[in-house]
């Protein structure tokens, strides 16, 4: 199992704690310290079955600063921005086998 997270994120810390409680074998990566490449992020987004806008973290200050709520941005442009500003990516990202989950971990993962 892989978890992509931000070390200082409370939601990420809670997810890691929950997964460790389940005795899961976890490979952790802080994608703020070890950023995604564009190709990696595209692969992750595809695995979620969602569009880039659906894993966009609208609470991040860059979301407002970049005016993303007001402009039409292509999926390609969004991915480039997410790579440049990882705070725009909803977290944590958990890959369990062939399933990829983004955001808060819920009991459905158990």
C-alpha positions in Angstrom: 0.0 0.0 0.0 1.2 3.5 -0.8 0.2 6.8 0.8 1.2 10.1 -0.6 0.9 12.8 2.0 2.1 16.1 3.6 3.9 15.6 6.9 2.2 18.6 8.5 -1.3 17.7 7.4 -3.6 16.5 10.2 -5.8 14.6 7.8 -2.8 12.8 6.4 -1.4 12.0 9.9 -4.8 10.6 10.9 -4.9 8.4 7.8 -1.4 7.1 8.4 -2.3 6.3 12.0 -5.5 4.5 10.9 -3.6 2.4 8.3 -0.8 1.6 10.9 -3.5 0.6 13.3 -4.7 -1.9 10.7 -1.2 -3.3 10.6 -1.0 -2.3 6.9 2.4 -2.5 5.1 2.7 1.2 4.1 5.1 2.9 1.7 4.9 6.6 2.6 5.9 9.6 0.5 5.6 13.2 1.4 4.9 14.7 -2.0 5.8 18.2 -0.8 9.4 17.0 0.0 9.5 14.6 -3.0 7.2 16.2 -5.6 5.3 14.3 -8.3 6.4 14.5 -11.9 3.7 15.4 -14.3 3.6 11.8 -15.6 3.2 10.4 -12.1 0.4 12.8 -11.2 -1.4 12.0 -14.5 -1.2 8.3 -13.7 -2.5 8.8 -10.1 -5.4 10.9 -11.4 -6.3 8.3 -14.0 -6.2 5.6 -11.3 -8.8 7.5 -9.2 -11.2 7.6 -12.1 -11.7 11.3 -11.5 -11.0 14.5 -13.4 -8.2 16.8 -12.2 -10.8 19.3 -11.0 -12.2 16.6 -8.6 -9.0 16.2 -6.7 -8.3 19.9 -6.6 -8.0 21.3 -3.1 -10.1 24.4 -3.2 -9.2 25.5 0.3 -5.5 26.0 -0.6 -4.5 29.7 -0.8 -3.0 29.2 -4.3 -6.4 28.1 -5.5 -7.7 31.6 -4.8 -4.4 33.4 -5.7 -4.4 31.7 -9.1 -8.1 32.6 -9.7 -9.0 29.0 -10.4 -12.5 29.4 -9.2 -13.1 32.1 -11.9 -11.2 30.8 -14.9 -11.6 27.8 -17.2 -8.5 25.8 -17.0 -7.8 22.7 -19.1 -7.0 19.4 -17.4 -3.4 19.7 -18.8 -3.0 23.2 -17.3 -4.4 22.0 -13.9 -2.0 19.1 -13.8 0.9 21.5 -14.5 -0.3 23.8 -11.7 -0.7 20.9 -9.3 2.9 19.8 -9.9 4.1 23.3 -9.4 1.9 24.0 -6.3 1.3 20.6 -4.6 -0.9 22.3 -2.0 -3.6 22.2 -4.8 -3.7 18.4 -4.6 -6.3 16.9 -2.3 -4.7 14.6 0.2 -3.9 12.0 1.3 -3.7 9.8 -1.7 -3.9 6.1 -0.8 -3.2 3.3 -3.3 -4.4 -0.1 -2.2 -3.9 -2.7 -4.8 -5.9 -1.5 -7.9 -7.9 1.1 -6.0 -6.8 4.7 -5.5 -8.5 6.9 -2.9 -8.1 10.6 -2.5 -9.0 12.7 0.6 -10.1 11.6 4.1 -9.8 7.9 4.9 -13.1 6.4 5.9 -14.0 3.1 7.3 -14.8 1.8 3.8 -11.1 1.1 3.4 -11.0 -1.5 6.2 
